[in-house]
Amino acid sequence: MTLLGAIEAGGTKFVCAVSDDQLTIQERVTIPTTTPEETMKQVFAFFDRFEIAAIGVGSFGPIDINTESPTYGYITTTPKTAWENFDFLGSLKTRYDVPMGWTTDVNAAALGELEKGAAKENHSCVYLTVGTGIGGGAVVNGQPLEGFGHPEMGHLLVRTHPDDSFEGLCPYHGNCLEGLASGPAIEKRYGKKGHELGDRNEVWEMEADYLAQALVSYALVLSPEKFILGGGVMKQQQLFPMIREKFTEKMAGYVAVPEMNSYIVPPGLGDDAGITGSLILAQRELNVK
């Protein structure tokens, strides 16, 4: 049996999995994200037990995805200081001499949703995760969107809501989307975590306003066929109808978009979007070799 390896490297935890060539997961493990030395030791202990033919990695970032760059495969200017300028892909290559795919965790999730999840009937999608941070990935015609770097959709600048006096908490931009609408921003603004504020309609109206602003901007630039919203904050299911309504208001009929209930949706793969996309990366690397 051909075995594929995948790593969904998040800021809180790593999910490592091994699948067959049909992407059926045979085994997986969850590892806390602490320091590179500690975390990678456990990653190696997991994969050393298998004969892996290829590995796909979807990592928190920012990361270097430019294959011509001397720091290709690195995690770069992350606020997780222990991981800053860590040669992630290089550390794997010194251990395993196999083809490797490399992209962001959200690009991997977008790819998983396009191939196997909520966007599998489409040619393009945007995946946005709203949780500890906000990150977005896009896949167009089956390929993750990348340029000199990768998308940083969470740092889009948005208009401050008229009722919001919170200055934002992004260390780079203050009141960007992540600074105003991430889980920590909600907690800082209200003094409680989001799951403790479920009955506070004004909390989610404001949250929906910020997310709808961002989706309108992404829609006007990328014209994706589907928006998929995941992450811990989006477990508040009441957000979806609010976002759809505000998106429609803000687009104001300028661009015709698909029916809202099928356009802005939760992940079809649930929490498995990222690891599925990382397995697809591994599968693709194996197929081109």
C-alpha positions in Angstrom: 0.0 0.0 0.0 1.3 3.5 -0.9 1.2 5.7 2.2 0.9 9.5 2.2 1.8 11.7 5.1 0.3 15.1 6.0 0.9 17.8 8.6 -1.6 20.5 9.4 0.6 22.7 11.5 -1.4 25.1 13.5 -0.4 27.7 16.1 -2.0 25.7 18.9 -1.6 22.1 17.7 -0.2 19.9 14.9 -2.3 17.3 13.3 -0.3 14.5 11.6 -1.9 11.8 9.5 -1.1 8.9 7.3 -3.4 7.8 4.5 -3.6 5.4 1.6 -3.4 6.7 -1.9 -7.2 7.2 -1.9 -6.8 9.6 1.0 -8.4 7.3 3.5 -6.7 8.1 6.8 -5.1 5.1 8.5 -3.8 6.8 11.6 -3.5 10.3 13.0 -2.1 12.1 16.0 -2.5 15.5 17.6 0.6 17.2 19.0 0.8 20.5 21.0 2.6 23.3 19.3 5.3 24.3 21.8 8.9 24.7 20.4 10.2 23.4 17.2 12.5 21.0 19.1 9.7 19.5 21.2 7.0 19.5 18.5 9.2 18.1 15.7 10.5 15.4 17.9 6.9 14.1 18.2 6.3 14.6 14.5 9.3 12.4 13.7 8.3 9.8 16.2 4.9 9.5 14.5 6.1 9.3 10.9 9.1 7.1 11.6 6.7 4.3 12.1 5.7 4.3 8.4 7.1 4.0 4.9 5.9 7.3 3.6 5.9 8.0 -0.2 5.3 11.8 0.0 4.4 14.4 2.6 2.1 17.5 2.3 2.4 20.3 4.8 -0.1 23.1 5.5 1.5 25.4 8.0 0.7 28.5 10.1 2.6 31.5 8.9 3.7 33.7 7.5 5.8 31.2 5.5 8.1 31.4 2.5 6.5 29.7 -0.5 8.8 31.1 -3.2 10.8 28.1 -4.5 13.6 30.5 -5.7 14.1 32.0 -2.2 17.0 30.9 0.1 14.4 30.6 2.9 11.9 28.6 0.9 10.1 26.2 3.4 10.7 28.5 6.4 8.2 29.9 8.8 9.2 33.5 8.8 7.9 36.5 10.8 5.4 34.6 13.0 4.4 36.1 16.4 5.2 32.7 17.8 8.8 33.7 18.5 10.1 30.2 19.0 9.2 29.3 15.4 10.4 32.5 13.8 12.7 31.8 10.9 12.4 28.0 11.4 13.3 25.9 8.4 10.3 23.7 8.6 10.5 21.9 5.3 14.3 21.6 5.6 13.9 19.8 8.9 11.5 17.3 7.3 13.8 16.8 4.3 16.8 15.9 6.4 14.7 13.1 7.9 12.6 11.9 5.0 13.9 11.7 1.4 10.5 12.0 -0.3 8.6 14.5 -2.4 6.9 17.3 -0.3 4.2 19.8 -0.8 4.2 23.0 1.1 1.6 25.8 1.5 -0.3 27.6 4.3 -2.7 25.8 6.6 -5.6 27.9 5.1 -4.6 27.2 1.5 -4.5 23.5 2.4 -8.0 23.8 3.9 -9.3 25.6 0.8 -7.8 22.8 -1.3 -9.4 20.1 0.9 -12.8 21.8 0.6 -12.5 22.2 -3.1 -11.6 18.6 -3.8 -13.6 16.8 -1.1 -15.8 19.2 0.8 -18.3 22.1 0.5 -16.8 23.3 -2.8 -16.3 20.0 -4.6 -18.8 21.0 -7.3 -16.9 24.2 -8.0 -13.7 25.4 -9.6 -12.7 28.0 -7.0 -13.3 28.8 -3.4 -12.0 31.0 -0.5 -11.6 29.4 2.9 -11.5 31.7 5.9 -10.7 30.6 9.4 -11.9 32.8 12.2 -10.4 31.8 15.5 -7.3 32.7 17.5 -6.3 34.6 14.4 -8.0 35.1 11.0 -6.4 33.6 7.9 -7.7 32.9 4.4 -6.7 30.8 1.5 -7.9 30.6 -2.1 -7.9 27.9 -4.7 -8.5 28.8 -8.3 -8.8 26.1 -11.0 -7.5 23.6 -8.5 -4.4 25.5 -7.6 -3.7 27.4 -4.3 -3.4 31.1 -5.0 0.2 32.2 -4.5 2.4 35.1 -5.8 5.6 36.6 -4.3 4.1 35.2 -1.1 0.8 33.8 0.0 -2.5 35.6 0.8 -2.8 37.2 4.2 -6.5 37.8 4.2 -6.8 38.3 7.9 -4.9 41.6 7.7 -7.3 43.2 5.3 -8.2 46.8 6.4 -11.8 47.2 7.2 -14.0 50.2 8.3 -14.5 50.4 12.0 -18.1 49.8 13.0 -19.9 53.0 14.2 -20.6 51.4 17.6 -17.1 50.0 18.1 -14.6 51.9 20.3 -12.2 49.0 20.4 -8.8 49.9 18.8 -7.9 46.4 17.7 -5.2 44.2 18.8 -3.1 43.3 15.7 0.5 44.2 16.6 1.1 45.3 13.1 -2.1 47.1 12.0 -4.3 47.5 15.1 -7.7 47.6 13.5 -7.4 45.2 10.6 -9.9 42.3 10.2 -7.9 40.1 12.6 -7.4 42.9 15.0 -11.1 43.5 15.3 -12.8 40.2 14.6 -10.6 37.4 15.8 -11.5 35.4 18.9 -9.0 37.2 21.1 -10.4 40.6 19.8 -13.9 39.5 20.9 -12.6 38.5 24.3 -10.6 41.7 24.7 -13.5 43.9 23.7 -16.2 42.3 25.9 -14.1 40.6 28.7 -15.5 37.2 27.9 -14.8 34.5 25.4 -17.0 34.2 22.4 -18.7 31.0 23.5 -19.8 32.8 26.7 -21.5 35.6 24.6 -23.8 33.4 22.5 -27.0 35.3 23.6 -25.5 38.8 23.0 -26.9 39.6 19.6 -25.0 42.9 19.4 -21.7 41.0 19.6 -22.5 38.9 16.6 -24.1 41.7 14.6 -20.8 43.6 14.8 -18.7 40.4 14.1 -20.9 39.7 11.1 -20.4 43.3 9.8 -16.6 43.0 9.9 -16.6 39.6 8.2 -19.1 40.7 5.6 -16.9 43.7 4.7 -14.0 41.3 4.2 -16.0 38.9 2.1 -17.2 41.7 -0.2 -13.7 42.7 -0.8 -12.5 39.2 -1.5 -15.5 38.7 -3.8 -14.7 41.8 -5.8 -11.1 40.9 -6.3 -11.2 37.1 -6.7 -14.8 36.2 -7.7 -14.8 32.9 -5.9 -17.6 30.4 -6.5 -17.9 29.6 -2.8 -16.9 31.1 0.6 -16.2 28.6 3.3 -16.0 29.9 6.9 -14.4 27.8 9.6 -12.6 28.2 12.9 -13.7 28.4 16.5 -15.6 31.7 16.2 -17.7 30.3 13.3 -19.0 27.6 15.7 -21.5 30.3 16.5 -23.9 29.2 13.8 -26.1 32.3 14.1 -23.3 34.2 12.4 -24.0 32.7 9.0 -27.4 34.3 8.3 -26.1 37.6 9.7 -23.1 37.5 7.4 -25.2 36.6 4.3 -27.6 39.5 5.0 -24.8 42.0 5.6 -22.9 40.8 2.5 -26.0 41.4 0.4 -26.5 44.8 1.8 -22.8 45.9 1.3 -22.6 44.4 -2.2 -25.7 46.5 -3.0 -26.5 44.6 -6.1 -23.3 45.7 -7.9 -22.2 42.2 -8.7 -24.5 39.2 -9.1 -23.5 36.4 -6.8 -24.9 32.9 -6.2 -27.7 32.3 -3.8 -26.5 33.3 -0.4 -27.4 30.1 1.5 -25.1 28.1 -0.8 -22.5 30.8 -1.3 -21.3 31.5 2.3 -21.2 28.2 4.1 -19.5 26.2 6.8 -16.8 23.6 6.0 -18.1 20.4 4.5 -15.2 18.6 6.0 -15.6 20.1 9.5 -12.3 20.2 11.3 -10.7 17.9 8.7 -10.4 20.4 5.9 -6.7 21.2 6.6 -5.4 17.7 7.0 -7.4 16.6 3.9 -5.8 19.4 1.9 -2.4 18.5 3.1 -2.9 14.9 2.1 -4.0 16.1 -1.4 -0.7 18.1 -1.6 1.2 14.9 -0.8 -0.8 13.0 -3.4 -0.1 15.6 -6.1 3.7 15.7 -5.3 3.8 11.9 -5.7 1.9 12.0 -9.0 4.3 14.6 -10.6 7.5 12.7 -9.7 
